[in-house]
Amino acid sequence: MSDKQKKRVLLIDDDTSLLVTLTDFLKFEGYEVTAAASGEAGLVRLREYTPDLIILDMGMPGMGGVGFLRAISDERGKPKHPVLVLTARANMAEF
């Protein structure tokens, strides 16, 4: 698959080992991956990178996943990009 045909993924997680592992796995599977270690860094990446999918950790310090989602959502609360939520928490109601 050429670089122009690769699907683009923005991976946002504060766990460095998980970022490295998922980035390597997704690249091996043919995706173009850009990683960010925080919601704030993810917003910076979005200024120059338009992903086909955002994989987002919800439990991060700072603005966290919820703050990131609010920042990329329209006035009705719908994210402007597809988002896959990634979390180790058993209960999403905590967010």
DSSP file (Angstrom, degrees, kcal/mol; ACC not computed):
  #  RESIDUE AA STRUCTURE BP1 BP2  ACC     N-H-->O    O-->H-N    N-H-->O    O-->H-N    TCO  KAPPA ALPHA  PHI   PSI    X-CA   Y-CA   Z-CA
    1    1 A M              0   0    0      0, 0.0     5,-0.1     0, 0.0     2,-0.0   0.000 360.0 360.0 360.0 129.8    0.0    0.0    0.0
    2    2 A S    >>  -     0   0    0      1,-0.1     3,-1.1     3,-0.0     4,-1.0  -0.303 360.0-107.9 -73.1 161.8    1.5    3.4   -1.0
    3    3 A D  T 34 S+     0   0    0      1,-0.3     3,-0.4     2,-0.2    -1,-0.1   0.833 119.6  56.9 -59.5 -32.8    1.8    6.2    1.6
    4    4 A K  T 34 S+     0   0    0      1,-0.2    -1,-0.3     3,-0.0    -2,-0.0   0.752 108.6  46.8 -71.7 -22.0   -1.1    8.1    0.0
    5    5 A Q  T <4 S+     0   0    0     -3,-1.1    -1,-0.2     2,-0.1    -2,-0.2   0.606  87.2 110.0 -93.4 -13.0   -3.4    5.1    0.4
    6    6 A K  S  < S-     0   0    0     -4,-1.0     2,-0.2    -3,-0.4    25,-0.1  -0.369  72.5-120.3 -66.4 137.9   -2.5    4.4    4.1
    7    7 A K        -     0   0    0     23,-0.3    25,-2.7    -2,-0.1     2,-0.5  -0.571  29.0-128.7 -74.5 142.0   -5.2    5.2    6.6
    8    8 A R  E     -a   32   0A   0     -2,-0.2    44,-2.7    23,-0.2    45,-1.5  -0.815  23.5-170.7-102.7 131.1   -4.0    7.7    9.1
    9    9 A V  E     -ab  33  53A   0     23,-3.0    25,-2.5    -2,-0.5     2,-0.6  -0.968  13.2-156.9-122.3 132.4   -4.3    7.2   12.9
   10   10 A L  E     -ab  34  54A   0     43,-2.4    45,-2.7    -2,-0.4     2,-0.5  -0.953  16.5-162.8-104.6 117.3   -3.7    9.6   15.7
   11   11 A L  E     -ab  35  55A   0     23,-2.8    25,-2.5    -2,-0.6     2,-0.5  -0.895   7.1-174.2-106.1 122.2   -2.8    7.7   18.8
   12   12 A I  E     +ab  36  56A   0     43,-3.0    45,-2.3    -2,-0.5     2,-0.3  -0.955  23.9 130.7-123.7 114.9   -3.1    9.6   22.1
   13   13 A D        -     0   0    0     23,-2.1     6,-0.1    -2,-0.5    47,-0.1  -0.964  48.9-142.8-160.2 143.0   -2.0    8.0   25.4
   14   14 A D  S    S+     0   0    0     -2,-0.3     2,-0.9    45,-0.1    23,-0.1   0.515  79.3  95.1 -87.5  -4.8    0.2    9.0   28.3
   15   15 A D     >  -     0   0    0      1,-0.2     4,-2.5     2,-0.1     3,-0.2  -0.780  61.2-162.4 -89.3 106.4    1.6    5.4   28.7
   16   16 A T  H  > S+     0   0    0     -2,-0.9     4,-2.4     1,-0.2     5,-0.2   0.881  87.2  51.2 -59.2 -42.9    4.9    5.5   26.7
   17   17 A S  H  > S+     0   0    0      1,-0.2     4,-2.4     2,-0.2    -1,-0.2   0.889 111.6  47.8 -65.6 -37.0    5.2    1.7   26.4
   18   18 A L  H  > S+     0   0    0      2,-0.2     4,-2.9     1,-0.2     5,-0.3   0.899 110.0  53.1 -68.4 -40.3    1.6    1.4   25.1
   19   19 A L  H  X S+     0   0    0     -4,-2.5     4,-2.4     2,-0.2     5,-0.2   0.937 112.5  44.4 -57.5 -47.6    2.3    4.2   22.6
   20   20 A V  H  X S+     0   0    0     -4,-2.4     4,-2.5     2,-0.2     5,-0.2   0.929 115.6  47.1 -64.5 -46.3    5.4    2.5   21.3
   21   21 A T  H  X S+     0   0    0     -4,-2.4     4,-2.5    -5,-0.2    -2,-0.2   0.944 116.4  42.4 -63.0 -50.0    3.7   -1.0   21.2
   22   22 A L  H  X S+     0   0    0     -4,-2.9     4,-3.0     2,-0.2     5,-0.3   0.890 113.8  52.7 -66.4 -38.5    0.5    0.3   19.4
   23   23 A T  H  X S+     0   0    0     -4,-2.4     4,-2.5    -5,-0.3     5,-0.2   0.950 111.9  45.5 -61.2 -48.4    2.4    2.5   17.0
   24   24 A D  H  X S+     0   0    0     -4,-2.5     4,-2.4    -5,-0.2    -2,-0.2   0.924 114.8  48.1 -60.2 -45.1    4.7   -0.4   16.0
   25   25 A F  H  X S+     0   0    0     -4,-2.5     4,-1.7    -5,-0.2    -2,-0.2   0.940 113.5  46.0 -61.9 -48.4    1.7   -2.8   15.6
   26   26 A L  H  <>S+     0   0    0     -4,-3.0     5,-2.6     1,-0.2     4,-0.2   0.888 112.7  50.1 -65.2 -39.0   -0.4   -0.3   13.6
   27   27 A K  H ><5S+     0   0    0     -4,-2.5     3,-1.6    -5,-0.3    -1,-0.2   0.912 108.6  53.0 -63.8 -41.5    2.5    0.6   11.3
   28   28 A F  H 3<5S+     0   0    0     -4,-2.4    -1,-0.2     1,-0.3    -2,-0.2   0.859 106.4  53.9 -60.1 -35.1    3.2   -3.1   10.8
   29   29 A E  T 3<5S-     0   0    0     -4,-1.7    -1,-0.3    -5,-0.2    -2,-0.2   0.452 129.1 -97.5 -81.2  -0.2   -0.5   -3.5    9.7
   30   30 A G  T < 5S+     0   0    0     -3,-1.6   -23,-0.3     1,-0.3     2,-0.2   0.572  78.0 133.9 101.3  10.2    0.0   -0.7    7.2
   31   31 A Y      < -     0   0    0     -5,-2.6     2,-0.6   -25,-0.1    -1,-0.3  -0.624  55.8-126.9 -91.3 151.5   -1.3    2.4    9.0
   32   32 A E  E     -a    8   0A   0    -25,-2.7   -23,-3.0    -2,-0.2     2,-0.4  -0.882  37.0-163.7 -91.1 124.1    0.4    5.8    9.1
   33   33 A V  E     -a    9   0A   0     -2,-0.6     2,-0.4   -25,-0.2   -23,-0.2  -0.928  21.8-176.6-121.6 134.0    0.6    6.6   12.8
   34   34 A T  E     -a   10   0A   0    -25,-2.5   -23,-2.8    -2,-0.4     2,-0.3  -0.996  19.9-155.2-120.9 133.2    1.2    9.9   14.6
   35   35 A A  E     -a   11   0A   0     -2,-0.4     2,-0.3   -25,-0.2   -23,-0.2  -0.805  13.3-174.4-113.3 150.9    1.5    9.6   18.4
   36   36 A A  E     -a   12   0A   0    -25,-2.5   -23,-2.1    -2,-0.3     6,-0.1  -0.995  20.0-148.7-140.8 141.5    0.9   12.1   21.2
   37   37 A A  S    S+     0   0    0     -2,-0.3     2,-0.3   -25,-0.2   -25,-0.1   0.359  80.2  21.8 -93.9   5.0    1.5   11.7   24.9
   38   38 A S  S  > S-     0   0    0      1,-0.1     4,-2.1    22,-0.1     5,-0.1  -0.981  80.0-106.2-159.7 165.0   -1.3   14.0   26.1
   39   39 A G  H  > S+     0   0    0     22,-0.4     4,-2.0    -2,-0.3     5,-0.2   0.898 120.9  53.1 -62.3 -39.8   -4.6   15.5   25.0
   40   40 A E  H  > S+     0   0    0      1,-0.2     4,-1.6     2,-0.2    -1,-0.2   0.915 109.8  46.9 -62.4 -43.5   -2.9   18.9   24.7
   41   41 A A  H  > S+     0   0    0      1,-0.2     4,-2.3     2,-0.2    -1,-0.2   0.854 108.4  57.2 -66.8 -34.0   -0.2   17.3   22.4
   42   42 A G  H  X S+     0   0    0     -4,-2.1     4,-1.9     2,-0.2    -1,-0.2   0.889 104.3  51.7 -62.4 -39.5   -2.9   15.6   20.4
   43   43 A L  H  X S+     0   0    0     -4,-2.0     4,-0.7     2,-0.2    -1,-0.2   0.886 108.8  50.9 -64.2 -38.4   -4.6   19.0   19.7
   44   44 A V  H >< S+     0   0    0     -4,-1.6     3,-1.2     1,-0.2     4,-0.5   0.926 108.7  51.4 -63.5 -44.1   -1.2   20.3   18.5
   45   45 A R  H >X S+     0   0    0     -4,-2.3     3,-1.4     1,-0.3     4,-1.2   0.867 101.9  61.6 -61.1 -36.0   -0.9   17.3   16.2
   46   46 A L  H 3< S+     0   0    0     -4,-1.9    -1,-0.3     1,-0.3    -2,-0.2   0.711  90.4  68.9 -66.1 -18.8   -4.4   18.0   14.7
   47   47 A R  T << S+     0   0    0     -3,-1.2    -1,-0.3    -4,-0.7    -2,-0.2   0.807 118.5  19.3 -66.9 -27.3   -3.2   21.3   13.5
   48   48 A E  T <4 S+     0   0    0     -3,-1.4     2,-0.4    -4,-0.5    -2,-0.2   0.420 121.1  61.0-120.9  -2.1   -1.0   19.6   10.9
   49   49 A Y     <  -     0   0    0     -4,-1.2    -1,-0.2    -5,-0.1   -39,-0.0  -0.993  56.2-160.5-138.0 126.2   -2.4   16.1   10.6
   50   50 A T        -     0   0    0     -2,-0.4   -42,-0.1    -3,-0.1     2,-0.1  -0.894  22.5-159.4-108.6 103.8   -5.9   14.9    9.6
   51   51 A P        -     0   0    0      0, 0.0   -42,-0.2     0, 0.0     3,-0.1  -0.440  25.1-146.5 -83.3 155.2   -6.5   11.4   10.9
   52   52 A D  S    S+     0   0    0    -44,-2.7     2,-0.3     1,-0.3   -43,-0.2   0.695  92.8  12.8 -81.8 -24.2   -9.0    8.9    9.6
   53   53 A L  E     -b    9   0A   0    -45,-1.5   -43,-2.4    28,-0.1     2,-0.5  -0.988  64.7-150.0-152.2 142.2   -9.2    7.7   13.2
   54   54 A I  E     -bc  10  83A   0     28,-2.3    30,-3.3    -2,-0.3     2,-0.6  -0.975   8.6-158.2-112.0 126.1   -8.2    8.9   16.7
   55   55 A I  E     -bc  11  84A   0    -45,-2.7   -43,-3.0    -2,-0.5     2,-0.5  -0.933  23.4-169.3-102.0 117.4   -7.4    6.3   19.3
   56   56 A L  E     -bc  12  85A   0     28,-2.8    30,-3.8    -2,-0.6     2,-0.4  -0.928  23.8-145.5-123.6 124.8   -7.8    8.1   22.6
   57   57 A D  E     - c   0  86A   0    -45,-2.3    30,-0.2    -2,-0.5     3,-0.2  -0.712  12.1-160.7 -78.3 132.1   -6.9    7.1   26.2
   58   58 A M  S    S+     0   0    0     28,-1.3     7,-1.7    -2,-0.4     2,-1.2   0.813  76.0  66.4 -84.7 -31.6   -9.6    8.6   28.5
   59   59 A G        +     0   0    0     27,-0.3    -1,-0.2     5,-0.2   -45,-0.1  -0.549  69.8 128.0 -97.8  72.0   -7.6    8.5   31.7
   60   60 A M        -     0   0    0     -2,-1.2     5,-0.1    -3,-0.2   -22,-0.1  -0.879  58.4-109.0-119.9 153.8   -4.7   11.0   31.2
   61   61 A P  S >  S+     0   0    0      0, 0.0     3,-1.2     0, 0.0   -22,-0.4  -0.211  87.5  27.4 -70.3 172.7   -3.6   13.9   33.4
   62   62 A G  T 3  S-     0   0    0      1,-0.3     5,-0.1   -24,-0.1    -2,-0.1  -0.559 137.4  -9.6  75.6-137.3   -4.1   17.4   32.2
   63   63 A M  T 3> S-     0   0    0     -2,-0.3     4,-1.6     1,-0.1    -1,-0.3   0.747  95.9-165.8 -68.5 -22.1   -7.1   17.9   29.9
   64   64 A G  H <>  -     0   0    0     -3,-1.2     4,-1.8     3,-0.2    -5,-0.2   0.039  41.8 -56.5  64.2-176.5   -7.5   14.1   29.7
   65   65 A G  H  > S+     0   0    0     -7,-1.7     4,-2.6     2,-0.2    -1,-0.2   0.869 135.5  53.4 -68.0 -38.0   -9.6   12.3   27.1
   66   66 A V  H  > S+     0   0    0     -8,-0.6     4,-2.4     2,-0.2    -1,-0.2   0.933 110.2  47.1 -65.1 -45.7  -12.8   14.1   28.0
   67   67 A G  H  X S+     0   0    0     -4,-1.6     4,-2.1     2,-0.2    -1,-0.2   0.886 111.8  51.4 -62.5 -38.8  -11.3   17.5   27.6
   68   68 A F  H  X S+     0   0    0     -4,-1.8     4,-1.6    -5,-0.2    -2,-0.2   0.934 109.2  50.3 -62.7 -46.0   -9.7   16.4   24.3
   69   69 A L  H  < S+     0   0    0     -4,-2.6     4,-0.4     1,-0.2     3,-0.3   0.913 110.4  49.6 -59.4 -43.1  -13.1   15.2   23.1
   70   70 A R  H >< S+     0   0    0     -4,-2.4     3,-1.0     1,-0.2    -1,-0.2   0.910 108.9  53.5 -60.9 -41.1  -14.8   18.5   24.1
   71   71 A A  H 3< S+     0   0    0     -4,-2.1    -1,-0.2     1,-0.2    -2,-0.2   0.793 113.6  40.9 -66.8 -28.8  -12.1   20.4   22.2
   72   72 A I  T 3< S+     0   0    0     -4,-1.6     8,-2.4    -3,-0.3     2,-0.3   0.333  99.3  96.7-102.0   8.5  -12.6   18.5   18.9
   73   73 A S  B <   -D   79   0B   0     -3,-1.0    -3,-0.0    -4,-0.4     2,-0.0  -0.661  69.9-122.9-100.3 153.7  -16.4   18.4   19.1
   74   74 A D    >   -     0   0    0      4,-2.4     3,-2.0    -2,-0.3    -1,-0.1  -0.135  47.1 -81.2 -79.2-176.2  -18.9   20.7   17.4
   75   75 A E  T 3  S+     0   0    0      1,-0.3    -1,-0.1     2,-0.1    -2,-0.0   0.691 131.7  54.6 -64.5 -18.8  -21.5   22.7   19.3
   76   76 A R  T 3  S-     0   0    0      2,-0.2    -1,-0.3     3,-0.0    -3,-0.0   0.462 121.0-106.9 -91.0  -2.8  -23.8   19.5   19.5
   77   77 A G  S <  S+     0   0    0     -3,-2.0    -2,-0.1     1,-0.3    -5,-0.1   0.565  73.7 139.4  89.9   9.7  -21.0   17.5   21.1
   78   78 A K        -     0   0    0      1,-0.0    -4,-2.4    -8,-0.0    -1,-0.3  -0.779  55.3-120.5 -90.7 124.1  -20.2   15.4   18.0
   79   79 A P  B     -D   73   0B   0      0, 0.0    -6,-0.3     0, 0.0     4,-0.1  -0.315  10.3-136.3 -61.0 144.3  -16.4   14.9   17.5
   80   80 A K  S    S+     0   0    0     -8,-2.4    -7,-0.1     2,-0.1    -2,-0.0   0.550  89.9  41.1 -78.5  -8.6  -15.1   16.2   14.1
   81   81 A H  S    S-     0   0    0     -9,-0.2     2,-0.2   -27,-0.0   -28,-0.1  -0.955 100.3 -93.0-133.4 152.1  -13.1   13.0   13.7
   82   82 A P        -     0   0    0      0, 0.0   -28,-2.3     0, 0.0     2,-0.4  -0.481  46.6-160.7 -63.8 136.1  -13.9    9.3   14.3
   83   83 A V  E     -c   54   0A   0    -30,-0.2     2,-0.6    -2,-0.2   -28,-0.2  -0.981  16.8-163.0-127.6 129.9  -12.7    8.4   17.8
   84   84 A L  E     -c   55   0A   0    -30,-3.3   -28,-2.8    -2,-0.4     2,-0.4  -0.963  24.0-137.7-107.2 119.9  -12.0    5.0   19.3
   85   85 A V  E     -c   56   0A   0     -2,-0.6     2,-0.5   -30,-0.2   -28,-0.2  -0.632  18.7-169.9 -83.6 131.9  -11.8    5.2   23.1
   86   86 A L  E     +c   57   0A   0    -30,-3.8   -28,-1.3    -2,-0.4   -27,-0.3  -0.985  20.8 145.2-122.3 121.8   -9.1    3.3   24.8
   87   87 A T        -     0   0    0     -2,-0.5     5,-0.0   -30,-0.2   -30,-0.0  -0.995  48.2-143.7-154.9 152.3   -9.1    2.9   28.6
   88   88 A A  S    S+     0   0    0     -2,-0.3     2,-0.2   -29,-0.1    -1,-0.1   0.492  71.6 110.4 -90.4  -5.4   -8.2    0.4   31.2
   89   89 A R        -     0   0    0      1,-0.1     3,-0.1     2,-0.0    -2,-0.1  -0.465  60.0-151.5 -74.1 140.6  -11.2    1.5   33.3
   90   90 A A  S    S+     0   0    0      1,-0.2     2,-0.6    -2,-0.2    -1,-0.1   0.759  84.4  54.7 -80.3 -25.2  -14.0   -1.0   33.7
   91   91 A N    >   -     0   0    0      1,-0.1     3,-1.5     2,-0.0    -1,-0.2  -0.894  56.7-174.8-119.0 104.4  -16.7    1.7   34.1
   92   92 A M  G >  S+     0   0    0     -2,-0.6     3,-1.9     1,-0.3    -1,-0.1   0.691  78.4  79.9 -69.0 -17.6  -16.9    4.4   31.4
   93   93 A A  G 3  S+     0   0    0      1,-0.3    -1,-0.3     2,-0.2    -2,-0.0   0.734  75.9  75.2 -62.0 -21.0  -19.6    6.1   33.5
   94   94 A E  G <         0   0    0     -3,-1.5    -1,-0.3     1,-0.3    -2,-0.2   0.775 360.0 360.0 -59.4 -25.6  -16.6    7.5   35.6
   95   95 A F    <         0   0    0     -3,-1.9    -1,-0.3    -4,-0.2    -2,-0.2   0.433 360.0 360.0 -92.5 360.0  -16.0    9.9   32.7
